[in-house]
Amino acid sequence: MPNGSRNDLADPGGSPRRAEFESLYALHSREVWALAYARWMDSDLAMDITQEAFLRLWKQWEAAEEIQNPRAWLLRVARNLAEDYAKSAFRRNGTQPPELLNGVRSSQPMPIEKLERDELFARLREVLDELAPPDREILTLRYALDYDANAIAERLDIAVTAVHMRLSRARQRLAERLSSHGDFAPGDNGRATRT
Amino acid sequence: MNTTPLQDRADRADDDLGRLLSRYFKAQMPDPWPAAPPTPAARAEPSGLAAPRNVDPGRRARYTLAVSVALVLGTCWAFSNGFRPGDRPGGPAPPHGGDGFDLKGTSADGKGGLTGEIKKVVDGPGARQPVDDPLDLDKGN
């Protein structure tokens, strides 16, 4: 993995720094997005934070700042950006809340399956939003990025057994909330169903 | 190891929830995944090669000042004792055979030099006389 130091720029041809930048983006952008998404449960905002974090990495390079571990650096910057967003004027004043925008319907009729799925996802998003951030984070790593327990343990710097425990508890809390709202019950064929 | 029906039900619920979460998160992730953000074009390549191109902004001004001072000094030198027209190929000979212009008139009779020459011209026969009768347009002269 490229380490992002200035010593890697020996190649005089082409654009080695841009190539390194894109390589880092391909490697880590989904993880950065997942971290931001777990914080705010907003896909577009998570992508904005991801792109901003990478642009800041580029600026650091321009300022000749050496970054030993770009992945850790990016995740830290994304986390800070996500927290800063909580204090920003955009967050306070906002545009239209997602609940309102979800009510804007297309003129085209939607298939009933898609409507049901969107409704279920909206409810799931709402319940995920009620969970504690650490629960959302571990669920996002597991199900958005398909990380196994070892990868999550490495990412969160905890033991693998702790990953299993935290994951199990997060799932349990989520299931309880969904069940209490009558939105989830184990189906016969492994499908989530509305009850 | 035998599992109880309750355990079976819990495992199946976990599987269902896992599938639901996977579907949900996959639906939330942008597809296709956006490309890396464009880096500012003005700041082309932040490499070590940029450093030598970073010239001193005051260098041009200092160069201009140095040329100006040299020009002034050279002009002063030329108009003091360094300018010798006779030395120039094809140039006029010095009026009194000296090495250059003698503005004070240092010849023996005191009339030499440039001052003496000017006096000759001013006091000579071709010297212009003062006009007593101003031009009168009414008289026709």
Interface residues (C-beta under 8 A of the other chain):
Chain A: R6 L9 P12 S15 P16 R17 R18 F21 E22 Y25 A26 S29 R30 W33 Y37 S43 M47 Q51 F54 L55 W58 W61 E62 A64 R117 L120 F121 L124 R125 L139 T140 R142 Y143 A144 D146 R171 L174 A175 L178 F184 A185 P186 G187 G190 R191 A192
Chain B: R9 R12 A13 D14 D15 D16 L17 G18 R19 L20 L21 S22 Y24 F25 K26 A27 Q28 M29 P30 W33 P34 A35 A36 P37 T39 R43 E45 P46 S47 G48 L49
